[in-house]
Amino acid sequence: MKSHLFIFVVTVITLRGGSEKMLLSFMWESVWPMFSSKSFIVSGIISRSLIHLEFIFVAGVRECSNFILLRVAILFSQHHLLNRLSFIHCLFLPPLS
C-alpha cells in the first residue's frame, strides 16, 4: 500500500511541471482517479495552480473489520503562494468487509 502512495505523490509532483499547459485545457477543477485497489478507489482534484498535497492516514479496527480513513487536503491558490489560499478536502472511506 505504501508503494501506491509514493506513486500517487510522484504523479502529483510531475503534474506541477511541464504538463501544466495540458491542464489549462481542462475545466478549472476536475476529478480523476489516481489509483485503485480491490477495496477502494482514490480520486484526486486537479487545479491549474496546484501547490501542495497533504495526506493524513488513520487506521483502526471496528468490529473485527479493518478500516482506513484517507483524508486528502489539497491546497491551491489562484495567482501566487502568498495570495488567498483555498482548501479542498476529500474524504474517502473504503467499504467495511
Backbone bond lengths (Angstrom), bond angles and torsions (degrees), N, CA, C in turn:
res aa  C-N    CA-C-N  psi(-1)  N-CA   C-N-CA  omega(-1)  CA-C   N-CA-C  phi
1 M - - - 1.447 - - 1.529 110.47 -
2 K 1.324 117.65 -35.65 1.454 119.68 179.94 1.520 111.37 -64.85
3 S 1.343 116.87 -31.72 1.465 119.02 178.62 1.520 111.02 -65.37
4 H 1.348 117.15 -35.15 1.466 120.26 176.81 1.524 110.79 -64.03
5 L 1.319 116.97 -36.57 1.459 120.39 -179.89 1.518 111.36 -67.13
6 F 1.333 116.80 -40.35 1.458 119.54 177.88 1.526 111.12 -65.48
7 I 1.338 117.18 -38.06 1.467 120.77 176.26 1.519 109.71 -62.59
8 F 1.337 117.01 -41.83 1.459 121.81 179.11 1.523 111.06 -61.33
9 V 1.336 117.00 -45.29 1.461 121.02 -179.20 1.521 110.85 -66.15
10 V 1.335 117.66 -42.50 1.468 121.10 178.70 1.521 110.65 -62.59
11 T 1.335 117.47 -39.26 1.464 120.82 178.33 1.518 110.83 -62.29
12 V 1.320 117.32 -43.93 1.463 120.89 -179.63 1.520 110.88 -66.10
13 I 1.333 117.23 -40.45 1.465 120.39 -179.96 1.520 110.64 -64.43
14 T 1.327 118.12 -40.17 1.463 120.00 179.86 1.519 111.89 -69.41
15 L 1.321 117.80 -27.37 1.465 120.12 177.95 1.523 112.02 -69.06
16 R 1.325 117.51 -22.33 1.459 120.09 178.21 1.515 111.93 -70.40
17 G 1.311 117.74 -23.79 1.458 121.92 -171.93 1.513 113.59 -83.28
18 G 1.326 117.10 -123.23 1.454 123.22 -171.61 1.511 115.34 -70.27
19 S 1.321 117.98 -20.29 1.458 119.25 -177.74 1.522 112.64 -82.30
20 E 1.324 117.83 6.71 1.471 120.83 179.45 1.525 111.19 -63.61
21 K 1.330 117.99 -32.71 1.467 120.78 177.76 1.520 111.31 -64.55
22 M 1.339 116.62 -35.32 1.461 119.60 177.10 1.517 111.02 -66.30
23 L 1.333 116.76 -35.50 1.457 120.25 -179.15 1.522 112.66 -68.87
24 L 1.333 117.39 -23.88 1.461 120.38 179.19 1.517 112.09 -64.00
25 S 1.330 117.24 -26.51 1.462 119.97 179.82 1.523 112.22 -75.90
26 F 1.336 117.23 -18.60 1.455 120.34 177.64 1.523 109.93 -81.91
27 M 1.301 115.79 176.89 1.456 120.88 175.36 1.518 109.52 -66.22
28 W 1.322 116.81 170.60 1.466 121.33 -178.30 1.521 110.00 -56.81
29 E 1.297 117.27 -45.29 1.457 121.71 175.88 1.514 108.06 -133.63
30 S 1.303 116.97 136.28 1.456 120.66 174.64 1.512 108.39 -140.62
31 V 1.300 115.58 145.25 1.453 121.23 -178.32 1.512 108.19 -100.04
32 W 1.319 117.17 131.77 1.459 121.49 -178.70 1.513 109.54 -142.60
33 P 1.325 117.72 149.14 1.466 120.21 -178.60 1.521 111.62 -73.35
34 M 1.305 116.47 136.68 1.459 121.49 -179.86 1.522 111.03 -96.10
35 F 1.292 118.62 -53.03 1.451 121.98 174.43 1.510 108.19 -153.67
36 S 1.324 116.17 161.62 1.455 119.79 -179.18 1.521 109.74 -131.85
37 S 1.297 114.88 156.72 1.449 122.54 177.69 1.515 107.35 -136.14
38 K 1.326 116.44 178.01 1.457 119.22 179.39 1.522 111.54 -66.29
39 S 1.331 117.26 -28.43 1.458 119.85 -173.54 1.520 114.70 -103.47
40 F 1.331 117.65 -22.88 1.457 117.72 -178.02 1.519 110.91 -156.02
41 I 1.322 116.12 162.43 1.461 123.68 175.64 1.520 107.30 -123.17
42 V 1.312 116.45 131.52 1.457 121.38 179.09 1.513 108.48 -104.20
43 S 1.301 116.68 131.54 1.457 121.67 177.55 1.514 109.31 -116.03
44 G 1.305 115.37 152.00 1.455 120.46 178.72 1.506 110.95 -123.19
45 I 1.294 115.91 162.11 1.455 121.97 178.20 1.520 107.69 -110.93
46 I 1.339 115.94 125.01 1.457 121.32 -179.39 1.518 108.31 -100.62
47 S 1.294 116.51 137.84 1.453 122.09 175.82 1.513 108.77 -133.72
48 R 1.311 116.83 159.20 1.461 120.96 179.51 1.519 111.70 -61.64
49 S 1.302 116.69 -37.19 1.459 120.45 -174.04 1.522 111.35 -114.91
50 L 1.311 115.62 53.77 1.456 120.86 179.43 1.520 109.85 -67.13
51 I 1.313 116.54 125.08 1.459 120.22 -175.50 1.523 111.72 -113.71
52 H 1.299 116.64 -48.13 1.456 119.66 -166.87 1.518 109.65 -143.08
53 L 1.299 116.45 147.41 1.458 121.93 179.33 1.521 108.14 -133.49
54 E 1.295 116.10 132.31 1.461 120.60 -175.82 1.518 109.31 -129.04
55 F 1.309 116.56 133.18 1.459 121.80 178.56 1.524 109.90 -114.54
56 I 1.302 115.63 137.53 1.452 120.62 172.21 1.525 107.01 -132.09
57 F 1.319 116.83 120.05 1.456 121.66 -178.54 1.526 109.55 -114.63
58 V 1.309 115.07 134.71 1.453 121.01 175.29 1.516 106.89 -129.19
59 A 1.305 116.63 123.03 1.462 120.46 179.15 1.519 108.93 -115.25
60 G 1.311 117.09 143.38 1.448 120.32 -179.98 1.509 111.63 -159.36
61 V 1.315 115.65 179.69 1.459 122.02 179.75 1.523 107.89 -122.13
62 R 1.330 116.20 132.82 1.465 121.74 179.51 1.523 108.00 -137.60
63 E 1.301 117.75 114.78 1.459 124.95 -179.49 1.531 111.00 52.20
64 C 1.313 116.73 50.81 1.471 124.28 179.06 1.520 112.87 61.46
65 S 1.306 118.25 21.36 1.460 121.81 176.77 1.519 108.83 -123.30
66 N 1.305 115.89 134.87 1.462 119.76 177.93 1.519 109.37 -80.72
67 F 1.295 115.73 141.97 1.456 119.42 172.56 1.515 109.09 -137.35
68 I 1.293 115.80 149.42 1.458 122.13 179.70 1.514 107.75 -125.39
69 L 1.293 115.35 128.13 1.459 121.37 177.78 1.518 107.91 -103.01
70 L 1.308 115.27 118.99 1.456 120.26 -179.77 1.513 108.59 -112.42
71 R 1.297 115.45 119.81 1.461 120.13 179.22 1.515 107.56 -120.11
72 V 1.309 115.75 117.71 1.453 120.89 -179.48 1.516 107.54 -109.69
73 A 1.297 115.62 120.96 1.457 120.24 177.00 1.521 107.83 -112.44
74 I 1.301 116.86 118.34 1.459 121.99 -179.56 1.519 108.03 -109.92
75 L 1.317 114.96 119.69 1.461 120.24 179.49 1.523 108.55 -101.70
76 F 1.295 117.04 132.75 1.456 119.61 177.28 1.523 110.30 -147.81
77 S 1.296 117.02 156.61 1.460 121.93 176.86 1.506 108.89 -125.26
78 Q 1.328 117.20 165.66 1.453 120.75 -177.33 1.517 111.97 -85.68
79 H 1.288 119.38 -37.87 1.460 120.11 -175.52 1.522 112.78 -121.65
80 H 1.303 118.05 -58.20 1.454 122.06 -176.69 1.517 109.83 -135.06
81 L 1.313 115.83 167.77 1.456 120.39 -179.64 1.516 111.74 -63.44
82 L 1.314 118.17 -33.93 1.458 121.15 -177.39 1.518 113.75 -85.71
83 N 1.323 117.36 -9.54 1.461 119.80 175.23 1.516 109.01 -71.72
84 R 1.294 115.68 179.01 1.457 120.23 -177.67 1.521 111.38 -58.59
85 L 1.308 115.65 134.44 1.456 122.52 -178.51 1.521 109.00 -101.62
86 S 1.300 115.33 141.81 1.456 121.45 176.10 1.523 108.18 -116.49
87 F 1.293 115.67 147.51 1.457 120.99 -178.07 1.523 109.64 -118.22
88 I 1.312 115.45 135.73 1.463 121.96 174.63 1.518 106.53 -123.30
89 H 1.291 116.35 124.89 1.461 120.46 -178.85 1.523 108.57 -114.07
90 C 1.300 115.22 130.90 1.459 121.60 177.16 1.519 107.62 -119.24
91 L 1.291 116.32 135.22 1.451 121.06 -178.95 1.516 108.46 -123.18
92 F 1.310 116.90 123.26 1.458 121.97 -177.77 1.521 108.82 -123.37
93 L 1.311 116.87 125.94 1.451 122.36 176.29 1.522 109.12 -120.55
94 P 1.320 118.38 123.40 1.462 119.98 176.59 1.522 109.80 -73.82
95 P 1.311 117.85 156.69 1.465 119.91 178.98 1.523 110.61 -67.24
96 L 1.320 116.14 140.74 1.462 121.07 177.23 1.517 109.05 -81.14
97 S 1.323 116.35 128.41 1.466 118.60 -179.82 1.507 111.58 -128.08
